[in-house]
Amino acid sequence: MKNSKRIRTRSFFDYNLFDDQLAKIPKQGKVLVNTINQYSYCLAEKDLLFKESLIKADILLPDGIGIVWALKFLKGEKIRKIAGADCHQYLLQYLNETKGSCFYLGASEQTLKEIQKKISSEYPQIRVGFYSPPFKSSFSKEDNKKMLKEVNDFGPDVLFIGMTAPKQERWSYENLHLIDAQITCCIGAVFDFYSGTKKRPGRLWLKFGLEWLGRLFKEPRRLSKRYLYYGFVFGFYVQKEKFSKINKE
């Protein structure tokens, strides 16, 4: 489905960023929810399929303070950061109220077991399914068939995918027409945060837009390139766009 005209968005480069209440996420049809931050923006500039999956998403959440700052810098427009974790929490509350169902595709068996325990305690009205796909850079036809079977045999209202970017976005975009779910939501690290296998930075970090720094302190080896190197790359793209606009004026 295409974005509803009732949903408020903000134009950012080639993308339409969701700038509305999470309650506005459509609940009918096939709805694809993705997120974008400075890292995924940079990757998408070199990966056309990934970029297309973000552009064609029905809901594209501005999940990065860099995106928020860049929009302000380029257009003077304000937008609030909406993290994948925020969307995940909203959808769980919705499903609990409606006695709906969800399926978690991704992460390790241990992480999925911890998610199962937490949901059974916090959201007892939700019917939940899980599958941990093979950990590899790309899936075989057999892998893909198994993943789709696990999801579709369960038939969830919401499918949460946590396989890191850009693998999860590519997979969901290419297979959306085969997925038996109303909402397909790519949320990556939220699986680890919700399960407790990794801790999300505290409220003060979030309040001041420094979640990225808190995560960098916790995992410097894994995240330094994502936040530091790609931070400079993203800044280059933003500055280039700003100067281009000035020259046109």
N, C-alpha and C positions, 0 to 999 in steps of 0.2 A: 504494500500500500504506500501511497505518497503521504508526505506530511500534511496533516489537516491544516486548513487555512486558519482554524481557530487557535492553533498553537503558535505562540510568539517565539520568533527566532531572531538571531543577529547574524548578519553577513560578515564572514571573516575569511579573507582570501577566497578560496573556492568552496568554502564550507558554510553551512547554515547551522549555527550553534543554537541549541535549545536554551531558551530564556524564559521559562514559564514554571509553573508549579508542577511537581512530579505527578500530581493527580490528573494532569492533562494527558499523560501518556495513554494512548488508545488501548483499549482492552480487547478489541475484536479484530479479526483478520490476522494477517501475519505481520507482526511489528518487529523491526530490527532496531535494537538499542546498542549504540557504540559510544565510546568515549574518545576524547582527543586531548592531548597535552603537548608540550613542546617537543618531547621525544618522538611521539607518534607522528607529529606533523613533519618532522625532519625525515623520518623513515619513509613516510608516504611520498615525499618528493622524489625518492629514488625507486619506489615500488608502486607501479601503476595499479596493480590489482588491489593492493592495500588502500591506496588513495581512493579508488573507485568504491571500495567497501565502506569507507567513511563518508564519502559524498552521498552515496545512495542509502545510507541509514535513515530510517524514519525519525529517529531521535538521536542526536549527536550531542552528548553532554560535554560541557567545557570543564574537563577534569584536570585542571592544572592552573596554578596561579600565573604561570607565564602567559597563558592564553588570555587570562583576565587583564593582565597588565598591557599586553600587546594591543588588545582591542581599545583600551583607554588611550594608549599612546598614538595609535593610528587614526582613530576616529573620534576620540573624546567620549566614547560610549562606555557605560558601565554594564557589567554582567557579573553575576555571582558564580563562583566556582560550584559545580555540582559533581561531587565525587561518585565513582561507581559504588562506593560503600553506602552513600546516601540513597541511591536508587535501589540497591539491594534491600536495605532496611524498609524503605517504603513498600516495595513489592511484597516482602514477607508479611508486613502488617496487613496489607490488602488481602493477601491470600488467606491469612488467618481469619480475617473477618468474614470472608466469603466461603470459607472451608474449601479452598482451592488446592492446587497441587503444583509442585515445582520439581525440577530435576537438575542435579549438579553434574556437569560433564567436565572433567579435568582434575588436576592435582593427584596426590597420592592416596592410596587406600586409607592410610592413617589420618590424613587431613579430612577425608570424607567421613570417616567414622566420628571424628570430633565435631564436624558440622552436624551430623545426624543427632548426636547427643544434645547439642545446644538447641537445635530446632525443636526436638521433642519436649524440651523443658520450656523454651520461650514462646514457641508457636505451636501448641499441641493440636490445633485444628487443621494443620497443613499435612497433606499426604506428600511424602518426599521420596524421590528416587535418586540413585547415584551410579556413576560409572567412571572408573579411572582408566583412560585410554593409554596406550603405550607412550612412553616418553621418548619422542624422536622428533627430528626437525620437520619431517613430512610423513604423511600417512599413506599406506598402501591401499589398494582397492578393498582388500579384506578388512583392514583396520576401519576404513570408512563405513563399510557395510555393517560391521559390528556396532560401531558408535550410533549409527542411525537406528539400528534395530533396538538397541537398549533404550534410546530415547522414545522412539515411536511406540514400542510395546507398552511403555508406561503412559504415554500420552499426556504430558504435563500442560498446565496452563502457561507456565513460565519455564523456560530453559535458561539456566545460568551456565555460562561457559567460562572456564578459567584455565586457559592454556598459554597465556602471555601473548603480547602483541609482537608481530602482526599475524601470528599463526591462527589465533582465535577469530580474528575479524575476517581473514581470508576464508577460513573453513565455514563460518556461519553464512557469509555472503554467497559462497558457491553452492551451499547445500540448503539454503533457506526454503526453497520450493519443495524439498524432500522432508523437511522437519515438521513433525506433527505437534506444534506448540503455537499458542497465540502470540507470545512474546519471547523473543530470543535476545538475551542480554549478555554481552561480553564484558566481564568485570575483572578479569585477571587476578591481581594480588588480593582481592577481597576474599577469596577462598581462604587464604592464609590468615588474613586479619580476623575474619569471623570465627575461624576454627581455633584461633589462639596460638597457632604454630609460629606466627610472627606477630609482634605487637605494632599496632598503628601508633604513630606519635600522638601525644596527649592533646588536650583541648587548647592549651596555650599555643602550641605549635600551629594548630589549625586556625586559631583566632587571628594570628598575625600573618597568615599565608606562608608559613614556613614548614609545612608538612614535608616538603621535599628535603629540607635541610635535616630534619629529624630522622628521616629514612636514610639519608646519606651518612649520618653519624653511626647509625646502627649497622649498615652494610656498605662501608666505603669501597671495598674491592669490587663488589658487584655493581654498584650504582654510580660510581664516580664518572664513568664515561657517559652514562645516561644524563646525569644532571649537570656536569661541568662541561665536557666536550660539546654535547648537543645543546647545552645552554648557549654557548657561543655561536654555534651554527644557527640556532633559532634566532638569536639576536641579529645575526647577519641578514637573514631573510626579512626580518621586521624593519631594520634600518634601510635596506634596499627598497622596500615598498614605500617607506616614508619619503625617501629622497626622490623616488619616482613620482610621487604625488606632488611634491614641491616643485619639481621641474615642469610638470604639466601645467601647474598654476602660473 
